[in-house]
Amino acid sequence: MALEVLLDETDPPPLEVHCEAGRSPFILTCDHAGRALPRRLGDLGVAASELTRHIAWDIGAAGLARALSSRLDAVLIQQTYSRLVIDVNRPPSAPDSIATISEHTAIPGNVGLTRQAAEQREREIFQPYHRRIAAEVDARVAAADQLVLVSVHSFTPRFKNVDREWHAGILYGRDGRFAHLMLQHLRADPSLAVGDNQPYAVSDETDYTVVVHAERRGIPYVELEIRQDLLADERGQQEWAERIARALTLSFSALFPS
């Protein structure tokens, strides 16, 4: 049976907003920035060592997103809770919205959830995050501002015993107009291996943020994936923030020439 309230006064809010008054045309999101667990869910039956891994959050993504926010003067909306509680970048109807196994790790606390318990996680964690993104997009559209949605993620150097050669990936679905510009600018550096819809690709089944808040509304967007070992410390995060900020700015100028 679901608890009346999942989050209590000891739990952090489901999202953080940085640079709220930022004047940049970019809206930054970071779906897997945090790895908090609601107190009432305990550790979901998962070992503490597992909760520091990529299965719980996007390692280095929050630091990169904050550095980008600062460099660009751009609002950043980031999720506080672990994707193991509920993945805010999946449709709630998706089988892995609340995963019972992630890679090779079982998540016992997610097994056998009632519909009410799943809906409670959606109501208290998923929905507030997406309402805040929608409000930001709505305000820009109402003001007739030019905008681009940028979703910041990171990926593992090795997945299921397969090495990943890319330093970064540029992801998109049906609308690749901004993503193709980003690919062009990042690939201008011959030292970088930049994946075109690699190591993932955007789809209605596997993504939510850019699909719902940008693609379906005709708003340009890009989903960024940076390899986690390159974001392992603040120096790496700042270096990639500088590189990505430059590519974003050049791509925006090309898409919206003055």
C-alpha angles and dihedrals in degrees: 000000000000121000116249089241125015101193118052134185092280093059124086119246115269095251144025127212121206127190090008093177094046114147098207119118088232122095109199124204131183110193097181101034097122139048102196119141122206110254092236092058094054112199095326086242091289124132116251091240090058092052090064092057131091091266088074102041146342103277112226095003096108092052091048092047093050091048090051091048091054095046095046099035085235130152113249123200113191135179119240102198130075119262085236089072092050128329107236090196093062128074106255088239092059116110091236096045086106103019122213090191129022117195098317098333121103117220103207094180090064097051118108097004115175119234088250092055092048092047090051091058089047092049098047102034112016100041100047090052094051094042088058093050091047091050091053093049092045092053092051092047092048089052090048089237122161109243144171125200113222119191114196121210139153133215137207121260088227128030124188091341094311120116117227114222099196126098091199141000131216111209132194141147127207094339111059100157096111095032092056090055090050090051091052094051097043093045089055084082104077091201092066128083104206119185122223101219087340139162083011137006130216118252138156089251099049103032138048114166102062093031096054102032099038119009097048090047096048092247117144115246147160133206111214126206118187122184110255099228087062090056097045094117140020092264092058092045092052093047092052092044089057092048095046094043090054092049092046092051093048092046092050091051090051094048095043106030112190 
